[in-house]
Amino acid sequence: MGDLIKMKKLVFALFLLVCAGGGYYWYALNHPVQDSNLIFGNADIREADAAFEGQGRIVRILHDEGERVKAGEVLAELDGKQLALKLDAARITLRLSEEKLRRLRNGNRKEDVEAALHRLREAQENYRLLELEYHRKKGVFEKTGGSGISRQELDAAEGALKRSGEAVNTLKAQHDLMVNGSREEDISIAEIEIEAQKKNIEILEDQLARMRLLAPSDGVIRTRLVELGDMAGPSKTAFTILLSDRKWVRAYIDEPRLSRVRTGMPVTVTIDSLDRALEGTVGFISDVAEFTPKNVETSELRTSLVYEVRIVVKDPGDDLRMGVPVTVELGK
């Protein structure tokens, strides 16, 4: 009887041992030990929405979805014919104003001054002759009491003399102006007009440049949202570009290991589809805890609070894709 009791106790002990071992195996299988150097997250590639700064109808589209572009490369163009014509006209007007200013600064040619003096002397001589003629007719009129020459003829001679005097004054003023040269005020006004015309040309050039849509950075065109003939403008996105100059990884770390990361520390980033690791640097560590995002949570962190860590990744082969899961290994 005693042996039977001992046997039952032994079987019960063995049963407990097997249950404990099975429970541990199940826990270990479903709760693998997490490497304390690893944190998890997803690739986060920045996007840029490219839109025309100008407004008009699209006449050229030079790139399509999936194509790689460089910063400053032309993606599409609007119709800028009217602006181009205005710009040509403004440049012609500027050249004309510059020639006028050059003439003001250089003054009048010697030949022009001499020609003006010659016209003045001719007018003065004509005035002298008309003056003699007027006085002659006036004397006849006074001596004959109006019978030798009519009042109408005398008035006509007086009018001709007056007009001749006015012509002499005009030609003398023109001659003096040519001799003295341009006034400083006139030159200053011409210079200001030229500066205003240059600014107008800059405005037109800028407006014409805005007819072209340039890639804001190196990247890959994700979506093209316009077609030839579409009306486009600043409020309408034409292309969405995935930027490749700086790629980010959003990873999450629990509070007990938070002290192991610091801004600027080097890390390595791996993805399942790549057989080599990528180099990265911790660029940002959040000050605020949050619940683990669903796409990176593990069984250990299912109810834990974690901190976001952003990592700048060097991706020369352009292997990272938006949202791909990544594993980040912290430095030892």
C-alpha positions, 0 to 999 in steps of 0.5 A, a space after each residue: 500500500 505504501 509503495 502504491 502511494 509513493 508511485 502515485 506521488 512520483 507520477 504526479 511529480 513527473 506530470 507537473 514537471 512535464 506541464 512546466 516544461 511544456 508551458 515554458 516551451 510554449 511561452 518561449 515559442 510565442 514570446 521569443 527573447 528580444 535582442 536588446 540592441 534591436 528596435 523596429 519601425 518602417 521606412 518613411 520617404 518624404 514626398 513633394 507636391 510639385 505645382 506650377 507657380 504660373 498659370 496657363 495651359 500645359 503644352 509640354 510634359 517631359 516626364 512620367 510616373 516612375 521616372 527618376 529626376 534631378 533637382 531643377 530638371 524641367 517636368 512640364 511647361 505652360 504656354 508662355 507665348 504672350 509673355 515671350 512677346 511682351 518680353 521682346 517688346 520690353 527689351 526693344 524699348 530698353 534699347 531705344 531708351 539707352 540710345 536716347 540716354 547716350 545721346 543726352 550724355 554725349 551732347 550735340 554734334 558740332 555739325 548739328 550746332 552749326 546747322 542750328 546756327 545757320 537756321 537762326 541766322 537765316 531767320 534773323 536775316 528774314 526778320 530784318 528784311 520783313 522789318 524793313 518792308 514793314 517800316 517802308 509800307 508804314 511810311 507810305 501809309 502815313 504819308 498818303 493818308 492810306 491812299 498809297 497803301 491799304 490798311 489791310 496790306 500794312 496789317 499783313 506786313 505787320 503780321 508777317 514781321 511778328 511771326 518772323 520774330 517768333 521763329 527767330 526766338 524759337 530757333 535761338 532757344 534751340 541753338 542755345 540748348 544745343 550749345 549748352 547740352 542736356 540738363 542734368 535733370 533730363 539725364 537723371 530722368 532718362 536714367 530712372 526710366 531705364 532702371 524702371 524698364 530693366 525691372 519690368 524686364 526682370 518681372 517678365 523674365 520671372 513670369 516666363 520662368 514660372 511657366 516651367 515646372 522644375 523638380 524640387 529635388 532628386 527623386 522619383 515621380 510617384 504620380 502625374 496628375 496632369 495631361 496635355 491641354 490641362 489648365 494648371 496653376 499654383 493651387 493644382 498639384 501636377 506631380 508627386 515626387 518621392 524625394 531621395 536626398 534624405 530618407 527616414 526610418 521611424 522606429 520605436 523604443 521602449 522606456 527601459 532602453 531609451 537611455 541607449 539611444 542618443 541623437 547623432 549615434 550611428 546605427 544599422 538598418 536592415 530590411 528583409 529584401 536586402 542582404 546587406 545593412 544600410 548605414 544610418 544616424 539617429 536624427 530625432 528622439 521624441 520627448 513624448 511616449 505613445 502606444 506602440 503603433 500596430 504595424 511594429 508592435 511585438 508581443 512584448 510591447 503589445 501594451 507598452 508605451 514607446 518613444 519614436 526615434 527617427 533615423 536618417 538612412 544612407 540609401 545609395 542603391 535606392 532600396 528603401 520603399 515607402 512603409 517597408 518594415 525595417 529592423 534597426 540595430 543600435 550601436 554596441 
